[in-house]
Amino acid sequence: MRELCAVLGDPQHQQPTIHITGTNGKGSVARLVTALLGAHDLTVGTYTSPHLETINERISRNGVAIPDSALAEVLTDLSRVESLLQHRPSYFELLTAAALRWFSDEAVAAAVVEVGLLGRWDATNVVDAAVAVLTNIDRDHTDGRGDWRGRIAEEKAGIVKTGSTFVVGETDPALAAVFAATPAEATWYRDVDFACTGNALAMGGRVLDLRTPGGRYDEVFLALHGAHQGDNASLALAATEAFFGRPLDGDLVAEAFASVRNPGRFEVLQRDPLVILDGAHNPGGAQAVAEALVSGFAVRGDRYLVVGVLDGRDPRELLEILGAEDAVEVVCCTPDSPRALPAADLAAVVTRLGGRARVVPDVGEAVALALATAAVSDVVLITGSLYTVGAARRAARVHGLVLDA
C-alpha cells in the first residue's frame, strides 16, 4: 500500500485525517464526524466500507458519493501505474488508494477514514492521522482463544501515530495498558475525558447531554435510533474537538446531529408494518439492535426476521440475541457474497433453537415474503449482514416493496 501511494505522489498526506477503528460503530462515528466537520464549512472526504448498494458509497465528498465518471477516471489512473509496482494491489488496497487520490484531487480540507479490518496492517493505515479513534473491542474476526481482546486491542491501537490525539471509546480496564502504550501525544478516554451523560428517547431519535474536554453540550437532538448512538455521538464530538483543538459551537453541533443519516444502521423504511434494516453481524451489533427495538418502538403485533449472514461467524448467538425462537418466522436468505452462509444452513440453526424457519435464498424475495405475511401491527427486522441489508434496500427501491419513512 505504501508503494502504491508513493507512485501516486503520496495523496494520503495532502489533508489532515481522522482515522477510525473498532469492532462496532465505525460507520456511525464516521458519518457523525463528517457531519460535524461539514457544519463548520469544511469540505470533507469520507472513506467507509463496505457499501450497501453501489461501490461509489465508499468514497464521498461532503456526504455525496463519488460520481461514476470520477470513479472511473481514478481507477483508470490506478490501472496505468499498476505495472510500476512490485506487488499487485488487492481489491481493498485499490479502493483505498482511489479514495485517497480523489480526496487529493478534490483538495478536501479534511478526510475521515474508516479502517477496513483491525488497524495496524489495514490498507488505510498509510494515513498519518491527526486524530485516531477507537470505538470499542468486541468479538468479530477472532477465534476467541486466549487473550483475544488484548490482541485485538493491540492491532487496533496500531493506527495511532506519533503526536496524534487518541480518542478511546473502549472502557475495559484490562486494556488500559495497551491504550497507554501508543505514541499519541494525548489520549482521551470515555467516561473520564468525554461521556454521554444524558440519553433520552425522542421522536425520531435521541436527546443527548454530552461532555468533552472542552465543555458541555446539553439537550442535543440526534436523528439516529438506539441508545448506543449516544456513545457514538460523544466519541465523534470528542474526536472533532480534538481535530480542531478547541470546543465546538453548540449550534453547529445541534445542526450536524439533527441532519445526520445512517443508511442500513437501524434504518426505518416503513411504519405499517414497521420495517427496520440493520447490518448487525456480530453479538455486539445484534445486542444494540435488540435493545433499540425494545426501547424505542411499541410493537403491538408479532416479529418477523429476515436474516442472511456470512460464514465464519457464530449465527446461533446472533439469532439468540435477536430472539429468533420467539419470532413468528425467520426467513433465511443468502447474501450476495462468496463468503455467505447458505440459507438452508442458517435455517438449520434456527430450527435447533426451537424457532420456525423458512428458506428463501434470494434476499429480495425473502423481504417480499415477510412483508406479504406481516400484519400492519407487526415488525419486520432485516439483518445479519450489510450485504443482506444492501440487497434489501435495492429490492425495496426496484420493486416498490416499502416506502421511505
LUMPALUM-308793 format. One line per 2 residues: number of its first residue (from 0); their letters; for each residue x, y, z of C-alpha. Coordinates in steps of 0.25 Angstrom, whole numbers, always signed. Layout:
NUM = A = X/Y/Z; ... .
This chain:
0 = MR = +0/+0/+0; +11/+9/+3 .
2 = EL = +18/+6/-10; +5/+9/-18 .
4 = CA = +3/+22/-10; +17/+26/-14 .
6 = VL = +15/+24/-28; +2/+33/-27 .
8 = GD = +10/+44/-20; +6/+40/-6 .
10 = PQ = -8/+46/-7; -11/+42/+8 .
12 = HQ = -2/+53/+13; -10/+64/+6 .
14 = QP = -20/+67/+16; -22/+65/+31 .
16 = TI = -29/+52/+35; -38/+46/+46 .
18 = HI = -35/+31/+45; -46/+22/+52 .
20 = TG = -45/+7/+56; -53/-2/+65 .
22 = TN = -62/-14/+65; -75/-7/+64 .
24 = GK = -80/+7/+62; -69/+11/+52 .
26 = GS = -78/+15/+41; -87/+23/+50 .
28 = VA = -76/+31/+56; -70/+34/+42 .
30 = RL = -84/+39/+38; -85/+48/+51 .
32 = VT = -71/+53/+50; -73/+56/+35 .
34 = AL = -86/+64/+39; -79/+72/+50 .
36 = LG = -67/+76/+41; -77/+80/+30 .
38 = AH = -85/+88/+39; -72/+96/+41 .
40 = DL = -72/+99/+26; -60/+89/+23 .
42 = TV = -60/+81/+10; -59/+66/+16 .
44 = GT = -55/+54/+8; -60/+41/+15 .
46 = YT = -56/+27/+12; -64/+15/+18 .
48 = SP = -67/+0/+16; -74/-8/+12 .
50 = HL = -84/-2/+3; -99/-5/+3 .
52 = ET = -103/-3/-11; -92/+3/-20 .
54 = IN = -77/+3/-18; -78/+19/-20 .
56 = ER = -83/+20/-6; -70/+16/+0 .
58 = IS = -64/+29/-5; -71/+42/-3 .
60 = RN = -69/+57/-2; -78/+65/+7 .
62 = GV = -87/+52/+8; -89/+51/-7 .
64 = AI = -83/+39/-13; -73/+40/-24 .
66 = PD = -79/+41/-38; -77/+29/-47 .
68 = SA = -69/+38/-56; -59/+42/-45 .
70 = LA = -58/+27/-40; -55/+22/-54 .
72 = EV = -45/+33/-56; -37/+30/-43 .
74 = LT = -38/+15/-45; -33/+16/-59 .
76 = DL = -21/+24/-54; -18/+13/-44 .
78 = SR = -18/+3/-55; -8/+11/-62 .
80 = VE = +2/+11/-51; +0/-4/-47 .
82 = SL = +11/-8/-56; +21/+0/-48 .
84 = LQ = +18/-7/-35; +26/-19/-30 .
86 = HR = +13/-25/-23; -1/-26/-29 .
88 = PS = -11/-18/-20; -23/-25/-14 .
90 = YF = -37/-20/-17; -38/-12/-4 .
92 = EL = -24/-6/-6; -28/-1/-20 .
94 = LT = -41/+5/-14; -34/+11/-2 .
96 = AA = -23/+17/-12; -35/+22/-21 .
98 = AL = -41/+29/-9; -28/+36/-5 .
100 = RW = -25/+40/-19; -39/+46/-21 .
102 = FS = -38/+54/-8; -25/+60/-12 .
104 = DE = -30/+63/-26; -43/+70/-19 .
106 = AV = -34/+77/-9; -43/+73/+2 .
108 = AA = -40/+81/+15; -41/+68/+24 .
110 = AV = -42/+53/+22; -50/+43/+30 .
112 = VE = -45/+29/+28; -51/+16/+34 .
114 = VG = -42/+4/+36; -46/-8/+28 .
116 = LL = -40/-19/+37; -33/-17/+51 .
118 = GR = -24/-6/+48; -8/-8/+49 .
120 = WD = -8/-15/+36; -20/-10/+29 .
122 = AT = -18/-3/+16; -24/+10/+22 .
124 = NV = -12/+11/+32; -3/+19/+22 .
126 = VD = -10/+31/+27; -3/+40/+37 .
128 = AA = -16/+43/+45; -16/+55/+54 .
130 = VA = -27/+48/+62; -29/+33/+64 .
132 = VL = -42/+28/+69; -45/+14/+75 .
134 = TN = -60/+11/+77; -59/-2/+84 .
136 = ID = -54/-16/+85; -63/-28/+83 .
138 = RD = -64/-41/+76; -62/-41/+61 .
140 = HT = -52/-47/+53; -46/-55/+64 .
142 = DG = -45/-70/+69; -48/-65/+83 .
144 = RG = -36/-72/+89; -27/-67/+100 .
146 = DW = -25/-52/+102; -33/-49/+89 .
148 = RG = -37/-36/+94; -23/-31/+97 .
150 = RI = -18/-36/+83; -29/-29/+76 .
152 = AE = -27/-16/+84; -12/-16/+81 .
154 = EK = -15/-17/+66; -26/-6/+66 .
156 = AG = -17/+3/+74; -7/+1/+63 .
158 = IV = -13/+13/+55; -8/+23/+66 .
160 = KT = +3/+31/+61; +13/+40/+68 .
162 = GS = +8/+53/+72; -7/+50/+70 .
164 = TF = -19/+50/+79; -24/+36/+82 .
166 = VV = -39/+36/+86; -43/+23/+93 .
168 = GE = -57/+18/+94; -54/+5/+100 .
170 = TD = -55/+5/+115; -50/-9/+119 .
172 = PA = -39/-6/+130; -31/-19/+126 .
174 = LA = -28/-12/+112; -23/+1/+118 .
176 = AV = -9/-2/+118; -10/-5/+103 .
178 = FA = -16/+9/+100; -6/+16/+109 .
180 = AT = +6/+10/+101; +3/+17/+88 .
182 = PA = +12/+29/+83; +0/+38/+84 .
184 = EA = +2/+52/+89; -11/+51/+97 .
186 = TW = -21/+40/+100; -35/+43/+103 .
188 = YR = -43/+32/+110; -59/+30/+110 .
190 = DV = -65/+33/+124; -52/+41/+128 .
192 = DF = -50/+51/+118; -63/+51/+110 .
194 = AC = -76/+44/+112; -91/+43/+109 .
196 = TG = -97/+47/+122; -112/+48/+117 .
198 = NA = -118/+39/+107; -133/+40/+105 .
200 = LA = -143/+35/+95; -149/+45/+86 .
202 = MG = -158/+45/+73; -149/+41/+62 .
204 = GR = -136/+39/+70; -130/+43/+84 .
206 = VL = -128/+55/+92; -113/+55/+98 .
208 = DL = -105/+62/+108; -91/+61/+105 .
210 = RT = -78/+65/+112; -64/+67/+105 .
212 = PG = -51/+72/+110; -55/+86/+104 .
214 = GR = -69/+87/+111; -83/+82/+111 .
216 = YD = -94/+81/+100; -108/+79/+106 .
218 = EV = -121/+74/+100; -115/+72/+87 .
220 = FL = -125/+64/+77; -118/+53/+70 .
222 = AL = -126/+48/+58; -122/+33/+60 .
224 = HG = -129/+22/+67; -123/+14/+78 .
226 = AH = -117/+17/+92; -103/+13/+87 .
228 = QG = -103/+24/+77; -101/+33/+89 .
230 = DN = -88/+27/+92; -84/+28/+77 .
232 = AS = -88/+43/+77; -80/+46/+89 .
234 = LA = -68/+39/+82; -70/+47/+69 .
236 = LA = -71/+60/+77; -58/+58/+85 .
238 = AT = -51/+54/+72; -55/+66/+65 .
240 = EA = -52/+75/+77; -38/+68/+77 .
242 = FF = -37/+71/+62; -40/+86/+63 .
244 = GR = -32/+87/+77; -44/+95/+83 .
246 = PL = -58/+94/+87; -69/+94/+77 .
248 = DG = -80/+103/+75; -93/+97/+81 .
250 = DL = -102/+102/+70; -93/+95/+59 .
252 = VA = -93/+82/+67; -108/+83/+68 .
254 = EA = -109/+85/+53; -100/+74/+50 .
256 = FA = -106/+63/+59; -120/+67/+55 .
258 = SV = -117/+65/+40; -109/+52/+40 .
260 = RN = -114/+40/+33; -108/+26/+34 .
262 = PG = -114/+16/+24; -114/+2/+28 .
264 = RF = -112/+4/+42; -125/+3/+49 .
266 = EV = -132/+10/+37; -147/+11/+38 .
268 = LQ = -153/+9/+24; -167/+7/+27 .
270 = RD = -177/+8/+39; -189/-1/+36 .
272 = PL = -183/-11/+37; -171/-6/+44 .
274 = VI = -159/-10/+35; -145/-8/+40 .
276 = LD = -132/-10/+33; -119/-12/+41 .
278 = GA = -106/-18/+37; -103/-25/+50 .
280 = HN = -93/-36/+48; -87/-39/+62 .
282 = PG = -92/-41/+76; -90/-26/+80 .
284 = GA = -97/-21/+68; -109/-31/+70 .
286 = QA = -110/-26/+84; -111/-12/+80 .
288 = VA = -122/-15/+70; -130/-23/+80 .
290 = EA = -129/-12/+91; -132/-1/+81 .
292 = LV = -145/-8/+76; -150/-11/+90 .
294 = SG = -147/+3/+96; -151/+11/+84 .
296 = FA = -163/+5/+78; -176/+0/+83 .
298 = VR = -179/-13/+75; -193/-18/+77 .
300 = GD = -192/-30/+68; -182/-41/+64 .
302 = RY = -168/-41/+60; -163/-46/+47 .
304 = LV = -148/-47/+44; -141/-47/+30 .
306 = VG = -127/-52/+33; -115/-54/+24 .
308 = VL = -101/-56/+30; -87/-58/+25 .
310 = DG = -79/-71/+28; -69/-71/+39 .
312 = RD = -77/-65/+50; -86/-71/+60 .
314 = PR = -100/-70/+55; -106/-77/+67 .
316 = EL = -102/-66/+77; -107/-55/+68 .
318 = LE = -120/-62/+66; -122/-64/+81 .
320 = IL = -119/-49/+83; -129/-45/+73 .
322 = GA = -140/-54/+79; -141/-64/+67 .
324 = ED = -148/-74/+75; -159/-65/+79 .
326 = AV = -161/-59/+65; -173/-64/+57 .
328 = EV = -164/-67/+46; -149/-66/+42 .
330 = VC = -148/-64/+27; -134/-69/+24 .
332 = CT = -127/-64/+12; -113/-64/+5 .
334 = PD = -106/-50/+4; -99/-48/-9 .
336 = SP = -84/-51/-5; -75/-62/-7 .
338 = RA = -74/-63/+8; -89/-65/+10 .
340 = LP = -95/-76/+19; -105/-83/+11 .
342 = AA = -119/-80/+15; -122/-95/+18 .
344 = DL = -110/-96/+27; -115/-83/+35 .
346 = AA = -130/-89/+35; -124/-102/+42 .
348 = VV = -118/-93/+53; -132/-86/+55 .
350 = TR = -139/-100/+56; -129/-105/+66 .
352 = LG = -132/-92/+75; -147/-96/+74 .
354 = GR = -151/-85/+64; -159/-86/+51 .
356 = AR = -150/-84/+39; -153/-83/+24 .
358 = VV = -143/-84/+13; -143/-73/+3 .
360 = PD = -129/-71/-3; -132/-58/-11 .
362 = VG = -131/-46/-1; -142/-38/-9 .
364 = EA = -151/-50/-10; -149/-52/+5 .
366 = VA = -153/-38/+8; -165/-38/-1 .
368 = LA = -170/-51/+6; -168/-45/+20 .
370 = LA = -176/-32/+16; -187/-40/+10 .
372 = TA = -189/-48/+22; -187/-38/+33 .
374 = AV = -199/-30/+38; -199/-15/+40 .
376 = SD = -197/-16/+55; -185/-25/+53 .
378 = VV = -170/-23/+51; -160/-28/+40 .
380 = LI = -146/-27/+44; -136/-30/+33 .
382 = TG = -122/-32/+38; -110/-41/+39 .
384 = SL = -100/-34/+29; -99/-21/+22 .
386 = YT = -99/-30/+9; -113/-34/+13 .
388 = VG = -117/-20/+16; -112/-15/+3 .
390 = AA = -119/-25/-5; -132/-22/+3 .
392 = RR = -131/-7/+0; -129/-10/-15 .
394 = AA = -141/-19/-15; -149/-8/-7 .
396 = RV = -145/+2/-18; -147/-6/-30 .
398 = HG = -159/-14/-27; -166/-3/-18 .
400 = LV = -167/-13/-6; -166/-2/+4 .
402 = LD = -167/+14/+5; -157/+23/+12 .
404 = A = -162/+27/+26 .
